[in-house]
Amino acid sequence: MGAVQIVASILAVTFTIVAIALLVRTGLRMLATIRLGADDPSRSNEPRKRLVTMLRETVGHTKMLKWTLVGAAHWLVFVAFLGLFPILVEAYFEVFDPRAGLPIIGHWSVWLVVSEIISITGIVGIIALFIVRMLNQPKNNPAPVLPEGTQKSEAPSRTSTSRFERSTQWQAFYIEATILAILLCGLTLRALKISADTLDAPVWTSPVAHAMASMFTGLSTDAALTTITIVALVKIAISWTFFLILALNITMGIGWHRITAFFNIYFKRNADGAHALGSVKPILVNGEPIDFEKADPETDPFGAGQVEHFTWKGLLDFTTCTECGRCQSQCPAWNTDKPLSPKLLVMDLRDHLYAKAPYLMAGGGKDALGEEKATEEQLAGVPVDALAEASKTLVGDVIDPDVLWSCTTCGACVEQCPVDIEHVDHIVDMRRHQVMIESDFPAEAQTLMRNLETKGNPWGANPNTRLDWTKGLDFEVPTVDKAGTEWEYLFWVGCAGAFDDKAVKTTQAVATLMHEAGVKFAVLGTGETCTGDPARRAGNEFLFAMLAEQNVETLNETGATKIVATCPHCLNTLGNEYGELGGHYEVVHHTQLLASLVADGKLTPVNKMDGGLTYHDPCYLGRHNRIFTPPREVLGSVATDGLTEMPRTAERSFCCGAGGARMWMEEKLGTRVNVNRSQEAVDTGAKTVAVGCPFCSTMITDGVNAIGSGENVEVVDVAQVLLRSVKK
């Protein structure tokens, strides 16, 4: 072994040991920090399904490939990053002996050709990702145009529309450069070996390396061997420098996600990998859903008032964020100039968590009422910066209240996140603390909650008028308590369907269609009350529990098993959330029932609709419950020229702005979400915009009117469209 090999060997081994030691130390610190979160035993069930889901989403890149170009490029880099690990191992052999290679497979033709293909495609992929990032660099833009009446001081701080805004750009470019350099080093080493005649690799197994070998034809054998040792050392140094930088930057999510993403996906909410968001995570106390009769607000956190109140999965979420900005690019709040970016929210929580971690590790922390639990002696050695971070309020200092209350809970962020971060659950958890402990929330939400508590509906309407929608129908609508009534479906009318004038027309249309199709149904009438969806999304879990328990008791007493609902929010709550309280029902949306009735010939469209027809996917029907096809089947049977889709549709549908209890709150920041979506609908040229949600109906109607198209474009429910076609 020559002097160069001896020095290179010592450097390679030393560098590797130091990097691994620091990486392990930081990894253990990260694990200890994540374990500070609250318990959540629901994340460890069905391990086989979880493993399959994790492999499908990582190896198969199922969520990444929804963005075809970026997803394909990332997959090529992913394969190169993992698949060429043997090439890194081979570099150690080459440092000690430049003529050496991998045992057994080092000269195997199959390995040579496969590794060359992976290297080349990996280089293509990383260059593509680099170009995409360069083309989407944040650029300064003029201030957004605000709606009339909005004060300039109310405009959010926005400098760019790029999804990479405030992402840590140097880290991304460094990682991309690192991967590119490693791949180029691998090809260079093979080319040098071919040039030095120490690797018998037929041209067909390594065509690129053979082409590169021509660059080294002037080198002597000794010089080529020495160069091999140096390049191998450089490759090892580049590889472990990446991990060394990771070890020194615990909040470098764009790097750490290469390790933590596997775990974050494994521990996602649904073990089978279902993308449907469905329910909001309940408040957990000692790993179990909260029992308000036994809970103590002085000791049991009602939501998240401190970062350590999030579950350990929440802390893992914050750690895993790749800062890719997909969530941000799809967020209706961000796209209408609100201060909420799901990406920035998670990044801020991550930075706060790890800055506060030394304080928490020392036993520091506050109870639900904000009282310090640790003694002065315990906190004596805590760094000043960590103590300063611990003094910050979660909502106020770390997360601006306007950020928190801009969310519509539409789930677009969760749908797009390639590493399965659950942004909506974390936002609702913070709202819970603000509402139930701090009593600090928008004034309009206070009116909403008072109406729900006293009247059982968000509008504060007289509950005795819940059956007024039946007036004017030419048939009797039976109630479940009427003697001799036989029914298959319980028709859940909902608050909007009973009290909102526009939604009442949908309710009447659905009832009429079911009657004409011979469907046996009944309603609860005055026995129905709000499902509690707006209370829960606004953060009032106690009020939700009160309303939900009342409804579950009523439904179970009636023996209801099959429910049809016109409101996706009611459908989601009845079908996905009441199970926590003992209410297990088969809940279908009215468009699902109507589609089956048309398919079975029980309803036959006669009059076709002219003038163009488009459809708006409600968030809680589509993204949250994956119901995309039935409403389109109904509309397709009616429209003369078929359905004209908007650019953003199905799982990428843009929110109307009403979810997350935003229906009852003023939209004071930026531009209006419903106007944004309504403009998109009008731009299709369709004269009719069909919807499948009473909230969407109101918001899109208001939006169409706001842009001056109210006289030319009609917004109606799918059921009304079908009824017009069925009725001669």
N, C-alpha and C positions, 0 to 999 in steps of 0.2 A: 504494500500500500504506500503510495507516494505521499509527500507532505501535503499536497492539496487535498487529497482524500482524507487524511488524518484530521486536518483543520475543519474541513467541511463536515465530517462525521461528528466531531465534537460539537460544532455549532448546531447541527441538525438535532442531535439528541437533547442538548441543553434547551434549545428553543422549544422543542416539543414538550419537554417535561414542565417547563415554566408555564407555557400556554395552557396545558391540560390542568395543571394545579390551580391556576387562577380561574379557569373556566368552571371547574368543579366547585371551587369556593363560591363563586358568584351564583352558580346554579343552585347550590344549597341555600344560599341567602334568599334567592328568589322563591324557592319552594317554601321556606319558612315564612316569608311574607305572605304568600298566597294562602297558607294555612291559617293565617290570622282571621280570615273571613268566616262568616257564620256557616254552620253545618248545612248540608243539603244532600241527604242520603238518596234522593231520587236520581242522582247522576251515576250511580254505580249498578243499576239494575241491568239485566239482560246483556251481559258482557259479550256474548257471541255476536249478537246483532250490532252492538256498538263497534266491535272490531271490524265487521264487514262494512258498516257505514263509513268508518274512518278510512279504510282502504279504498273504498269506492270513491270517496271525495278527494283523497290525496293522490292516489295512483291514477285514478280515472279523471281527476280534475273536473268533476261534473258541474261544480258551481263556477269555476274559472272559465270553462268553455262557453258559458252563456255570453261572454264577450269574446267572440270567435278568434280574432286576430291575436289579441293580448293573451287569451287563454291558451291558444296553440303555442305561442312563443314561450309562455311561462312553463308549459308542460315540457317542451324541449329542454329548457334550462333545468327544470326539476329532474328530468331523467339524467342529464349530464352531471348535475350536482351529486346525485346519489350513485348513479351507475358507474362513474369513473373513479370511485373511491379506491379500487385496486390500483389505478394509475398513481395515486398518491403513495400507496404502500410501495409500489415499484420504485418510486423515487428514493426511498431509503436504501434499497439494494444498490441503486445507481450511485448514490453518494459514497458508499463503501467500496463498490467495485463497478466502474462504468460499463463493464462488459456484461454485468449480471442483469437479470430480468425476473419477472414473477415466476415462482416455481410452477411447474406443470403447465400452466396456460400461457406463459409469457411468449412462447413461439407458436402457439396454436392458431391456425389460420382463422378459425371462427372467431376467436377472441380479437384478433387483430382487425378484422373487417368490421365487427360490431363496435368495437371501441372507436374506430376511426369514424364510423357513421355517427355515433353519439357525439363525438367531439365536434364534427363539422356542423351538425344540426344544432348543437348547443351554442356554437358561435353565432350561427344565423339567428337563433332565438334571442340571445342576449343583445345582439345588435338591433334587432327589431324592438325590443323593450327599451333600449336606449333612445332610439328614434322617437318612439311613442312618448317617452317622458320629455324629450326635448321639445316636441311639437305641442306639448300640453303644459309648458312651464307657466307659472303664474305671471300674469301681466297686469299692469295697472289699468284699470278701466274707469270711465267717468262714473260719478255717483249715480245710483239707480233713480229712475223717475218714480216718484211716489204718488199715490192717489191723492186727489184733491182733499185738503183738510188734514193731511199728515204733516206734522212738524219736521223740519230738517233734523232737529236734535233727536228725533225718534228713529232716524235711519241707522241701521246696523253698520259697524265698521267692516266694509267690504272692499278689498283692493283688486280682486280677481275672481273670475268664474271657474278657474282651473280646479279640478279635483285634487290637485297636489298642493293647493294653497296651505301654507303653514305645516306641510309635511317636512320632515328633516331631509332636505334634498341631498346634502353632501353624503349622507349615509347610503342613500339609494344609489347614487353614482359610484360611490366607493365599492359597494357590493357588486354592482354590475361590472366595474373594471376588474375587480378581483376574480370573478368567475371567468371573464374573458382572458385574463392573464394566465390563469391556471390551465385553461384549455389550450391556449397557444403554447405554453410551456410543454404540455404533453405531446403535441404534434412536433415541436422542435426537438424534443428528446428522441422521438422515434426517427426523425429525419437525420439527426446526428449519428444514431446507431446504424442506420442504413448506409450513410456516407462512410462510416468507419468500418463497415463490413462486419459488424458484430451482431446484426439481426438479419436472419434469413427470412425476409418478408416479401413474398411475391407482389408484384405491382398491383394486382387486383385486390389484394387485402389491404393495402395502404397507399392508394393512388396519390392522395394529397401529400402524405409524408414523403413519398418518392419524388414528387415535384419539388418539395422544399429541400430535399437532399442535394439538389443541384447547386444550391447556394453555398454549400460547404465543400465543394469539390476541391478547392484549393488548400484545405486544411490537411495537415499531416495526421496520421493515425493518432499519435500522442496528443496533438493539439485538440483533436476531436474528442478524445477520451476525457481530457481535462475539462473541455467545455461541457461535456455531458455531466460531469460531477458538479460544476458550478450551476448549470441550469437546473439540475435536480435540487440543489440546495435552495436556489431562488424559488422554485416551486413549493418546496416545503415551507420556506419562510413566508411566502405570500399566503399559503393556506392557513398557517397557524397564526399569522398576524390578524387575519379576519376574526378568528376565535379569541385572540388576545384583546382585540378592540371590543368584542362582545363582552368579555369578562370585565372590562373597565367601564362599560356603558350598560348598566342593568335596564335602563329604559329604552334601549335601542330595539324597539319592537320590530322594525323592518328587518333586523338581523335575527333576533331571537325567535321570530315566528317560524324559522326553519326547524326549530326544535319544538316549540310550544304548540304550534298549530296541530300537530298530530294528537296531542292530549286535549286541546280545546274542542276539536271535532269529535273525538271519542266521547267526551263528557257532555255533548250537546243535549238539548232538552229531549228530543225524540230519539230513542235508541235505534229505531228503524230508519232514521234519516229523513223522515217525512218533512217537507218544507213548510207545511201548514203551520202558521203561528198559533192560531186558536186562542187559548186562554192566556191570561197574564199570570205569571208566577205568584202564588199566594204568599202572604207573609208567613215566614217560618220562625218558630220559636223552638229551640233545641231540635231542629230538624223536622218538626211537625207543623202542619198548618195551624195558624193561631186560633185559639178558642178565647173569644173576647170575654166570656164569663169568668175565665180563670186568669187571663193575662193581666199583668201589672205594668202600666205605662211608665212607671218609675224605673223598672228594671228590664222590661222586655222592649226592645226597639220596635216601634211601629213604623216600619219603612227604614230608610237609610238617612240618618242624620249625621253620621260620621262614615268615612270611607271604609272602616272596618266592619260596619254594619251590613255591607253587601256580603253575599255568600262567597265562599272560596271560588266558586265558578265565575262569579262576577269579577273577582280580582284576577283570575286567569284570563278572562276576557280582556281586561285592560292591558295586561302584560303582552297579549298576543297580537294586538292591533298592528297591521302591516303599513298603516298610513297610506294605503293605496287610494283612498278617497272615493271608492265606488259608492259607498253609502251616501256620502255627501252629494255626489252627482245625481242621485235619484231622490234626494230628500225634498219634499214639497216646500218645507220651510226655507231651506237654503236657496232653492230655485226661485223663491219670491222675495229674496232680500231680507229674510229674517236672520237673526244672529245664530240660530241653531245649525250646527253641523254635527251630525252623529260622530264623525271622525274626530273632530276637535274636542267634543265632549269626552270621548273615551281617552284621548291623549291627555287632556287636563286631569282626568281622574287618575290615570296611570302615573303621571309625574307627581301628583299630590301623594299618592299611595307610597311611592318609593322614597320620597323626601321625608315623609312622616314615619316610615318604617322603623328607624332606630328608636324613636320614642315609644312606639308600640312594642317593640322587642324588649324594651326595658320594663314592660309592665304598665306603661301608660295607656290611657284611654278614658273615655267618658261614658257615663251611663246614659240612659234614654233622655234624661233631663239635663244633660250637659255637665254633670258633676264629675270631677276628677277622681279616678279610682286608685291611682298610684300615690305612694308617699313621696316626700321630697327626697328621701334617701335613695329610693329606687330611680329617681330621675336625675340624680346628681351627675352621672356621667354622660347624659344624653347631649349630643351636639346642639349648639345654639340654633342652627338652621332647622333642625328637626323639631325643636321646641316651638320655633316660630311657625313652622308649618302646622303643628298640632293646634295652634291657637286659632287657625282659620276656620270659618264656618264652611260647611260643604256647599250649601246653597247660599250664595252671597259673595263669598270670597273666591271659592274655586269654580263654581258654576253659577253664572248669572241667572237670576230668576226669569228673565226674558227668554233665555235659552231653554230653560226647563218647561215653560208654559207655551212655547211655540210649537211643541210636538203635537201632531195629530194622531199618533200611534198607528199610522198607516202600515208600518212594517216594511216599507221599501228598503230601509237600511239593512234589516235582518235578511231580507230576501237576497240582497246583492252581496253581502259580506262573504268572501271566499273562505274565511276561517270561523264562521258561525258565531260571531259575537252577537249577543242578545241585547241590543241597545234599548228596546222598548221596555223590557223588564226593569232595567236600571233607572230609566226616567220615571216610571211609575213608582218605583221604590222611593225615590227622592220626593216625588209629589206626596206620597203617603205621609212622610215625616212632616212636610210643610203643612199639610192639612190637619192631621190628627194631633200633632204635638205643638207645632209652632203657630197654628191657626193663621198662616200667612199664605194667602192665595188670592187670585183675581176676584174682584168684587162680584162680577157676574156669576162666578162659580158659587158664591155664597147664596145667591138667589136660587140657582139651580138646586142646590142641596136642600134648601129650605122647602122648596116645592116638592122635591122627592120625599122628604120626611113627613110633610103634613098632608100632601094631596096624592102622593103615589105616582106622580108624573112630572116631567121637567117643566111643563108649561104652567103648572098650578091650576089646571082646569078642574072643574067639579067632577070627582070620580063617579058620581051618579049618572053622568051623561055619557058613559063609555059605550052605550048601545045606541046612541043617537045616530050613528052612521047607518043604521039599518033602515031609517026612515026613508021612504021613497022607493024602496025595493019592492018588486012585485011578487015576492015570496017571503015566507017567514024564515028568519035565521034562528035555529034552535040553540038554546043554552044547555050546558051539560047538566044543570040541576032540574031540567024539565022532565017530569015523569014520562016514561015511555020513549024517551029520545034514544035512538040508536045512531051511533056515529063511529067512523073509522079514524078520522083525523080530528084532532083538536086544532082549531084555527086560532093561532095566537095573533091577535090583532095588533097589539103593541100600542104605545102611547101616541106616536105620530099617526098611526092608522086609525086611531079613534078620535083624536082631537085636532090634528092639522088638516085644514080644508083641502089642500092638494093631495095629501096622503089618503084622505078619506075616499077619494075617487078610486085610488088603487085598491083599497080594501073592498069597496063595492064591486069593482071589476073582478077581483079574485073570487069573491063569494058568488057572483053571478056565473062565472065560468065553472066553478065547482058544482053549482046547482044544475047547470045545463048538462054537465058531463055525468051527472048521477053520482057524484062523490058524496058520501055521507059524512057530514062534518057538524061540529058544534063549537060554540065559543063559551068562554068563561063569563063574559059580560062584566058586571061590576066586581066580580071576584078576581079580575086580573089587575095587576099593578106592574109598575116598571120593573124590568129585569134587574136593574141596578148597574147596567153597563156604564152610563155616564158617570155615576158615582165612583165606580172602581177605577176607571181611566183617569178621573180627576184626582184620585188619591184617597178618597174617603172609603176605605175598606170596611170600616164599621157599618156605614150606611148600606153599602153593598150587601154585607152579610145579613143585615136586618131584612132588606127587601127580598133577597134570594131565599132565605129560610122560609119566609112567608109564602113565596111562590111555590117552592118545592113541596111544602106541606099541602097547599091547595091542589097542585097537580097530582100528587100521590093519592090524595083522597078521591080524586075523580077517576083514577085508574088510567090516566093518559099514558100512552106508550109511543104514539105517533103524533107529531106536531108539525104543522105547516106554518111558516112565518113569512111575512113580506119584508121585514126589516132584517138585514144581515147582522146587525148588532144584537138583536134579540136572538136570532138563530145561533150566533156564536156563543152567547152567554148560556142559553138553554142547553145547547148541545155539547159545549166544551168545558163549561165552568160549573154547572150545577151538579155534576158528578161528585165534586168535592163534598157536597152537602147531602148526598144521598138521592139526587135526582138524576135518573138515567133514562134518557128518552132518545127515540129516533127522530131527529129534527131535519126537515127538508125545507128548502127555500121554495117559494111559490113558483119560481121559474122552472125548478126541477119537476115539480108536480105537473105544471102546465105542459112542459115538453113531453112528458110521458103520456099525458092525455091526448096530445096531438098525434104522437107516434102510434098510439093504440086506436086511433080513429074515433075517439070519443068527443073530440073537438076538431072540426074541419074548417080551416080558414077558407073563406069564399072571396072576400073582397081584398085584392092585392093593394099594397101601399105604394104610391108613386112619390117622386120628389126626393128620393134618397133617404137612407136610414143609417144612422151610426149608433154605436152602443158604448156607453161608459161603464167600465168595470168598477164596481164598488170595492174598496180595499178590503172590507170585512167579509165580502162574498168571495172575491177572487184570491188575493194573496193569503188571507187568513184561513180560508176554507177550501181553496182550490176548486171553486165552482166557476168554471169559465165557459163550458160548452152548452149547457141547457138553455140559457137565455139566448144564445146565438142560434140554437136550433129553432126556437120559437120565432125569432125575428126572421130567420131565413125562410121560414114557411110563409111569411107574410109579404116580405119586400119584393117588389117586382124585379128590381135589378140587384138583388142580394144586399148584403151588409157592407157598408163602407167603413173600414177600420181606421181609427185614429193612429198616428205614429206611435204613441205610447199606449200599449194595450196589454191585456192579460196580466201576467205577473209584473210587468213594468208600467201598469196603468198609473196615471197621475192622480193623486188624491183630490177630492172636491174641497177639502179643508174643514170638514165637519167632525171628523173623528177625534177621539181623546177628549171628549166634552167641549171641543172647540166650537161646536154648533151654538153654544150658549155664551161664548166669549167674543168680545170685540176684537177685530183684527187691526191693530193699530200700527204695526211695524211693516215696512216694505210694501209690496204690492199684494193684492188679494189672490189667494190660492185658487178660489173658484173662478175668477176672471181668467187666470192663466189657462185652466183646463177648458173653460167655456170657449175661449178663443180657438183652441185646438179643435174643438168639436165643430164650431162654425166654419173653420177653414176647410173642412172636408167637403163642404158644399151641400151637405145633407140638410133637408128641411125638417127632419125629425130626429131628435136625440132621445134614444131610449135609455132608461135607467132601471136599476133593480133595487133601489134603496130610497126610502123617504127623505133621508138627510141629503143624499145626492140630488134628489129631485129639486129640493128647495135651493140648494147651493148652485146647481147648474142653471136653474131658471133665473136666479138673481144675477148670475154671471152673464148669461146671454142678454138679459135686459141692460146690464151695466155697459156692455160694449155696443149697445144700440141695435141688436139683432132680434129683439123680442117679437117684432111683428112678422118676421120672416122664418123664424126657427121655433119649433114647438118642442118642449121637454115633457115627456110622458113616460109612465112606467111600462115595462114590457107587457104586463097584464092588460093595460088599456089598449095597447097596440093590437093585441090578439083579440080582445073583445070587439073592437071595431071591425075586424076582419071576419069574425064568426057571425056577428049580428048583421043581418041583411037590412 
